[in-house]
Amino acid sequence: MTMEIICINGVQFMLREYGKGHKWCHGQFKARGYRMTLGREAILDVLAQANRHLSAEDIFMKVYKVYPNIGLTSVYRTLDILVNIGLVHKFDFGHGRARYELAEEPKGRRHHHHLVCTGCSRVIDYEDFIDEEVALLKKTEEALSIKYNFTIMNHLIQFYGLCQICRNEGK
């Protein structure tokens, strides 16, 4: 397989032969009747390289640099597919623009929650849970599963408040 790695603004992008990369999600696409295209791979590459939550426009601008045949509409459609098949999480942090991140990375990204500052819009990925939190979440999931006869497979939690900087500035 031919693989070329290019670097743009310090971000590495992997350009692969059609349909050969991201084997960790090809099965998800194929099982639901979709095929892996270069544009979809480029979008997944951008999300895998991201160190923050990206909007569709952010993703489009990064993908367009390495795959200029893609359009913003294709990015939105692909993100909708990725969200629907569970490979990407879509978030509304209250900023008027949806943000996206991979649900799981090839390296097995750890589960996390979000702390959203209502003053400056900063989003902090929070994953250093204490034992009491883990026990409470597990107990809550078990109780909800029984109460509603529902199998919980995942959860997304966002906490809203003020970060230390905004608190100090009195926002």
C-alpha positions in Angstrom: 0.0 0.0 0.0 1.3 3.5 -0.9 1.2 5.9 2.1 2.4 9.5 2.1 2.5 11.6 5.2 2.4 15.3 4.8 2.6 18.0 7.4 0.6 21.3 7.3 0.9 23.8 10.1 2.4 21.2 12.3 -0.5 18.7 11.7 0.4 15.4 10.0 -2.0 14.1 7.4 -1.8 10.6 6.0 -2.7 10.2 2.4 -3.4 6.6 1.5 -4.3 4.5 -1.4 -8.1 4.5 -1.8 -10.0 2.6 0.9 -6.9 1.2 2.7 -6.5 3.3 5.8 -8.5 3.4 9.1 -9.1 -0.3 9.2 -10.4 0.2 12.7 -13.6 1.7 11.2 -13.9 0.1 7.8 -16.1 -2.6 9.2 -18.5 -0.1 10.7 -18.9 1.6 7.3 -19.2 -1.6 5.3 -21.7 -3.2 7.7 -24.0 -0.3 7.2 -23.8 -0.2 3.4 -21.3 2.7 3.1 -17.9 2.7 1.4 -14.8 4.4 2.6 -13.8 7.2 0.3 -10.7 9.4 0.2 -12.8 12.3 1.5 -14.1 10.2 4.4 -10.6 9.0 5.2 -9.3 12.6 5.2 -12.1 13.7 7.6 -11.2 10.8 9.9 -7.5 11.7 9.7 -8.3 15.3 10.7 -10.4 14.1 13.7 -7.8 11.6 14.7 -5.1 14.4 14.7 -7.3 17.0 16.5 -6.4 18.1 19.9 -9.6 20.0 20.4 -13.3 19.8 19.4 -13.7 20.8 15.7 -16.6 22.3 13.9 -17.6 21.1 10.4 -16.0 24.3 9.0 -12.7 23.6 10.9 -12.7 20.1 9.5 -13.5 21.3 6.0 -10.6 23.9 6.1 -8.1 21.2 7.2 -9.3 18.5 4.7 -9.5 21.0 1.8 -5.7 21.6 2.1 -4.9 18.0 1.4 -8.0 17.0 -0.6 -9.3 20.0 -2.5 -12.1 18.0 -4.3 -14.1 17.9 -1.1 -17.0 20.4 -0.4 -18.4 21.6 2.8 -21.7 19.7 2.1 -19.8 16.5 1.8 -18.1 17.2 5.1 -21.5 17.7 6.8 -22.9 14.5 5.2 -19.9 12.5 6.2 -20.1 13.8 9.8 -23.8 12.9 9.9 -23.0 9.4 8.8 -20.1 9.1 11.3 -22.4 10.3 14.1 -25.2 7.9 13.1 -22.9 4.9 13.1 -21.3 5.9 16.4 -17.8 6.6 15.2 -18.0 10.3 16.0 -19.7 12.3 18.8 -21.5 15.5 18.0 -21.6 18.2 20.7 -23.5 21.4 21.3 -21.6 23.4 23.8 -23.9 26.4 23.5 -21.7 28.3 21.0 -24.1 28.1 18.1 -21.9 25.7 16.2 -21.8 21.9 16.6 -18.4 20.4 17.5 -17.1 16.9 16.7 -14.6 14.3 18.1 -13.9 10.7 17.4 -15.9 8.4 19.7 -12.9 6.0 19.8 -9.5 6.4 18.3 -7.4 3.6 16.8 -5.2 3.8 19.9 -8.3 3.4 22.2 -9.0 6.9 23.4 -10.2 7.0 26.9 -13.7 7.9 27.9 -14.1 11.4 29.1 -16.5 14.1 30.1 -16.5 17.8 29.3 -16.2 20.9 31.4 -17.6 23.8 29.4 -16.9 27.4 30.5 -19.9 29.7 29.9 -17.6 32.7 30.2 -14.9 32.1 27.6 -16.3 29.0 25.8 -13.3 26.8 26.7 -14.0 23.1 26.8 -11.9 20.9 29.0 -11.8 17.1 28.4 -12.1 15.5 31.8 -11.0 11.9 32.3 -9.2 11.7 35.6 -12.3 10.3 37.4 -12.1 9.4 41.1 -13.5 6.1 42.4 -16.6 7.6 43.9 -17.6 9.1 40.5 -17.1 5.8 38.7 -19.2 4.0 41.3 -22.0 6.6 41.1 -22.1 6.5 37.3 -22.2 2.7 37.3 -24.9 2.7 39.9 -26.9 5.3 37.9 -26.6 3.4 34.7 -27.7 0.2 36.4 -30.7 1.9 38.0 -31.7 3.5 34.7 -31.3 0.2 32.8 -33.7 -1.5 35.2 -36.2 1.4 35.5 -36.6 1.8 31.7 -35.7 -1.7 30.6 -32.9 -0.1 28.5 -29.4 -1.3 27.7 -27.0 1.6 28.2 -24.0 1.3 25.9 -22.4 4.7 26.5 -23.0 8.1 27.9 -22.0 11.7 27.3 -21.7 14.2 30.2 -21.1 17.9 30.0 -20.7 20.2 33.0 -21.3 23.9 32.5 -19.8 26.6 34.7 -16.9 29.0 34.9 -13.2 28.2 34.6 -10.7 29.6 37.1 -9.7 32.5 34.8 -13.3 33.6 34.2 -14.1 33.3 37.9 -11.0 35.5 38.7 -12.1 38.1 36.1 -15.7 38.1 37.6 -17.5 36.9 34.4 
